[in-house]
Each structure stands twice: as structure tokens, then as C-alpha cells.
Amino acid sequence: MEQQEYSVFSKEIEQQIARSLQIILNDVVEKNQNEDTKRYYKKKDFCKEMSISFSTLQGWVTKGLPIIQVEGISLIDMRDAEKFLQDHKI
């Protein structure tokens, strides 16, 4: 049986919200890239910055490293990563 999708908003409003979120997210990423110390990283860039493999990152996510996901873009907040590493310190 096929599920029907219900929404509080019209398709037009949903599209406007999605466009607004995309603009905001792009602004945050761009601003972040212009600062000396980046806060938000795409997965690939995070792996490079931390000198870890993608499979290691996947393991960390499985163990609780939060991922920000908006409109298909996944970001990692370096503050979350620092907390995650601190919490796993032996």
C-alpha cells in the first residue's frame, strides 16, 4: 500500500522554505570557510582535517558523533567533534 504524504504547508511554501534554508546554509558554510578556524566541515573535508579515513568517520558517527543534515548537505560541527573526542578519552 502506497503511503500518502501530508504537509502543513503548500508545495510552494515548502519550496520557499527549502530555498531559504539552502541560502542560509550556504551563507554559514561560506562564512565558515572565510574564517581562520573553520567550525563546520563537510564529511570529506573533516576527514582530511582530522587525518582519518571515511570509514573511521562512519564509525565515530555510529558511536554518537552528531551530523548536521539540511537539504542533503551533511556537516560536522568541530565543537561536536571536540566534545565527542573528549568524551572518548581514556
Contacts in CASP RR format, 6 or more apart in sequence:
PFRMAT RR
TARGET T0000
AUTHOR 0000-0000-0000
METHOD contacts of the structure
MODEL  1
MEQQEYSVFSKEIEQQIARSLQIILNDVVEKNQNEDTKRYYKKKDFCKEM
SISFSTLQGWVTKGLPIIQVEGISLIDMRDAEKFLQDHKI
7 14 0 8 1.000
9 17 0 8 1.000
18 71 0 8 1.000
21 70 0 8 1.000
21 71 0 8 1.000
22 70 0 8 1.000
22 71 0 8 1.000
25 70 0 8 1.000
25 71 0 8 1.000
25 73 0 8 1.000
28 40 0 8 1.000
29 40 0 8 1.000
29 42 0 8 1.000
29 73 0 8 1.000
29 75 0 8 1.000
32 38 0 8 1.000
32 39 0 8 1.000
32 40 0 8 1.000
37 78 0 8 1.000
38 45 0 8 1.000
38 49 0 8 1.000
38 78 0 8 1.000
39 77 0 8 1.000
39 78 0 8 1.000
39 79 0 8 1.000
40 68 0 8 1.000
40 75 0 8 1.000
40 76 0 8 1.000
40 77 0 8 1.000
40 78 0 8 1.000
41 49 0 8 1.000
41 75 0 8 1.000
41 76 0 8 1.000
41 78 0 8 1.000
42 73 0 8 1.000
42 74 0 8 1.000
42 75 0 8 1.000
42 76 0 8 1.000
43 54 0 8 1.000
43 57 0 8 1.000
43 67 0 8 1.000
43 74 0 8 1.000
43 76 0 8 1.000
44 54 0 8 1.000
46 57 0 8 1.000
46 76 0 8 1.000
46 81 0 8 1.000
47 53 0 8 1.000
47 54 0 8 1.000
47 56 0 8 1.000
47 57 0 8 1.000
50 57 0 8 1.000
50 81 0 8 1.000
57 65 0 8 1.000
60 84 0 8 1.000
61 67 0 8 1.000
63 84 0 8 1.000
63 88 0 8 1.000
64 84 0 8 1.000
65 76 0 8 1.000
65 80 0 8 1.000
65 81 0 8 1.000
65 84 0 8 1.000
66 76 0 8 1.000
66 77 0 8 1.000
66 80 0 8 1.000
66 84 0 8 1.000
67 74 0 8 1.000
67 75 0 8 1.000
67 76 0 8 1.000
68 74 0 8 1.000
68 75 0 8 1.000
68 76 0 8 1.000
68 77 0 8 1.000
69 75 0 8 1.000
END
